Amino acid sequence: MKIEIIKADRLKPLPDSSSLGFGTIFTDHMFNMDYSPEKGWHNPRIEPYAPIIMDPATMVLHYGQAVFEGLKAYRTKKGSIQLFRPGENFKRLNRSCQLLCIPELDKYFLLDALKQLLAVEKNWVPSAPETSLYIRPTVIAMDPFLGVRASNEYRFYIILSPVGAYYAAGFNPVKILVTKEHVRAVRGGVGEAKTPGNYAASLYAGTSAHKLGYTQVLWLDGIEQKYIEEVGAMNIFFVIDDEIITPALNGSILHGITRDSVIALAREWRYKMSERRISIDEVMEAHDSGKLKEVFGSGTAAVISPVGELRYGDRLITVSGGQVGPMASKFFKALTDIQYGREKDTMGWIEEVNI
């Protein structure tokens, strides 16, 4: 399919790269494409950023049939633009589509469309240290219908947002609250899909945690409420003795691309890396015995988030003395050096954007 490009008549002023927040500023253009049973995915276009007009009965508003992704474009010191493992994002998008009964998309076409959009919006990729252009591909159900079924028509779109650090404090330890009162997802549902409902399900517990001074919630499994799954916006890792442990993917945990990258690097560096079930009791016992060395999260938004404090019920433990641990630092540096082109990509993860 040929992508039509319609340029905006007026361009927005570019923001100051040194003072960017996260997810509040959007670029001049977006990518849009439509789906119908008769035409399949069709009418791909880059056009001015604008609201999506929809009927009040549009199904996504009532039944939440939607999926999305999150990735970034990075500006190197040489001024070039590159993506980090975008093919994995589009593979995951299709996995989410399958679970939400949404027609799959051609991942190679999506990558080409994204590159064309970035070529149009290249001036929006910031150059200040540790800034990037956040990319949000999304699919929403578009039928105007008040009945529970899969929609027949869909809209796929990509919007772009120049961003700084996800956490205002930057690369510093965060405080995590373990909840047994709330459940985000269970196996056999859509817990592993990147769908809005999963995030809506996390809001109440997340808001409660914030009121207590915690950054995010650490979820336990929804059946026994015993085994660790993930944090609200990231996967989680534990360093116990000489072993790096992350919960195994089980159908209710997001297939994190940064998670997969950490695992790949750990094995490349010949660390003892395990994907397995790990209970909150095992973590507490490891702390009590002095074996819990570090805890850190991984995700596209923050890359690596060291955990300095963990609260479970009446127990409050400090990890790594409340400081950034050496393992978290090593993974953060390795990943960001590859993403920003400061070090050679020996893993085949970088996709160059022709601008």
Buried (B, 14 or more C-beta within 10 A) or exposed (E): BEBEBEEBEEEEEEBEBEEBBBBEBBBBBBBBBBBBEEEEBEEBBBBBBEEEEBEEEBBBBBBBBBBBBBBBBBBBEEEBBBBBBBBBBBBBBBBBBEBBEBBBBEBEBBBBBBBBBBBBBBEBBBEBEBBBBBBBBBBBBBBEBEEEEBBBBBBBBBBBBBBBBBBEEEBBBBBBBBBEEBBBBBBEBBBBBBBBBBBEBBEEBBEBBEEEEBBBBBBBBBEEBEBBBBBBBBBBBBBBEEBBBBBEBBEBBBBBBBBBBBBEBBEEEEBEBBEEBBBBEBBBEBBEEEBBBBBBBBBBBBBBBBBBBBBBEEEEBBBBEEBBBEBBBBBBBBBBEBBBBEEEBEEEBBBEBEB
